[in-house]
Amino acid sequence: MEEEIDLDAVILALGYKAEIGKIESWGLEMDGRYIKVNSRMETSIKGLFACGDVVSVEGLGNIKLLVTGFAQAAIAAASAKKFIDPKSKTSGPHSSSII
């Protein structure tokens, strides 16, 4: 099933250096040069999620590991899905049970 959703933007900033550039002027709550997020990867702007080397997770800080960024991306995607459709499930089958 496909569904079209009106969005202002989807920004993928992929690279080796954690810089947020002009995004810093959006008025996000920051922790130094990092975007503050909670455990659901939510920023201080409702409906805006962030993950990876540019974030500081509430109570944890920033762990700059590839695996951390991948996990945060999955959490951000699930959280965004729940934000868009509050009745949706954010978890599916365990990855090792998929054949």
C-alpha positions as CSV (number, residue, x, y, z in Angstrom):
1,M,0.0,0.0,0.0
2,E,1.3,3.4,-0.9
3,E,0.3,6.7,0.7
4,E,1.4,10.2,-0.2
5,I,2.2,12.5,2.7
6,D,2.8,16.2,2.5
7,L,6.2,17.1,4.0
8,D,8.2,20.3,4.2
9,A,11.5,18.3,3.8
10,V,13.3,15.1,4.4
11,I,17.0,15.8,4.9
12,L,19.6,13.1,4.7
13,A,23.0,14.5,5.7
14,L,25.4,11.6,5.1
15,G,29.2,12.0,5.3
16,Y,32.2,11.9,7.5
17,K,32.0,15.2,9.4
18,A,29.1,16.0,11.8
19,E,28.0,19.4,10.7
20,I,24.5,20.7,10.7
21,G,25.1,23.8,8.7
22,K,22.1,26.1,8.3
23,I,19.9,23.7,10.3
24,E,21.4,25.3,13.4
25,S,19.5,28.5,12.6
26,W,16.1,26.6,12.9
27,G,16.0,27.3,16.6
28,L,16.6,23.7,17.7
29,E,17.7,23.1,21.3
30,M,21.4,22.4,21.2
31,D,24.0,20.8,23.4
32,G,27.1,22.6,22.2
33,R,27.3,21.7,18.5
34,Y,24.9,18.8,18.8
35,I,21.2,18.7,18.3
36,K,19.4,17.6,21.6
37,V,17.1,14.7,21.2
38,N,15.2,12.4,23.6
39,S,15.2,8.6,23.5
40,R,12.7,8.7,20.6
41,M,15.1,10.9,18.6
42,E,12.6,13.8,18.9
43,T,14.1,17.3,18.7
44,S,12.7,20.4,20.4
45,I,10.7,21.1,17.2
46,K,7.5,19.0,17.1
47,G,7.6,16.5,14.2
48,L,11.3,16.9,13.6
49,F,13.6,13.9,14.3
50,A,17.4,13.6,14.2
51,C,19.9,10.8,14.6
52,G,23.6,10.0,14.2
53,D,26.7,11.9,14.9
54,V,24.9,15.3,15.0
55,V,22.8,14.4,18.0
56,S,23.2,14.4,21.8
57,V,20.8,12.0,23.3
58,E,19.1,13.1,26.6
59,G,21.0,11.6,29.5
60,L,23.5,9.8,27.3
61,G,25.3,12.4,25.1
62,N,26.9,11.4,21.8
63,I,28.3,8.0,21.0
64,K,30.0,8.2,17.6
65,L,29.7,4.7,16.3
66,L,28.2,3.5,13.0
67,V,26.0,1.0,14.8
68,T,24.7,3.7,17.1
69,G,23.7,5.8,14.1
70,F,21.9,2.9,12.5
71,A,20.0,2.1,15.7
72,Q,19.1,5.8,16.1
73,A,17.9,5.9,12.5
74,A,15.5,2.9,13.1
75,I,14.2,4.6,16.3
76,A,13.8,7.9,14.5
77,A,11.9,6.2,11.6
78,A,9.6,4.4,14.0
79,S,9.0,7.5,16.0
80,A,8.2,9.5,12.9
81,K,5.8,6.8,11.8
82,K,4.0,7.0,15.2
83,F,3.9,10.8,14.9
84,I,2.3,10.6,11.5
85,D,0.0,7.8,12.4
86,P,-0.5,7.5,16.2
87,K,-2.5,4.3,15.8
88,S,0.3,2.5,14.0
89,K,2.5,-0.2,15.4
90,T,6.2,0.8,15.7
91,S,7.5,-2.7,16.0
92,G,7.3,-5.7,13.7
93,P,8.7,-9.2,13.9
94,H,12.2,-9.7,15.4
95,S,14.8,-9.5,12.6
96,S,16.1,-13.0,13.3
97,S,12.7,-14.5,12.8
98,I,12.3,-13.1,9.3
99,I,13.2,-15.7,6.6
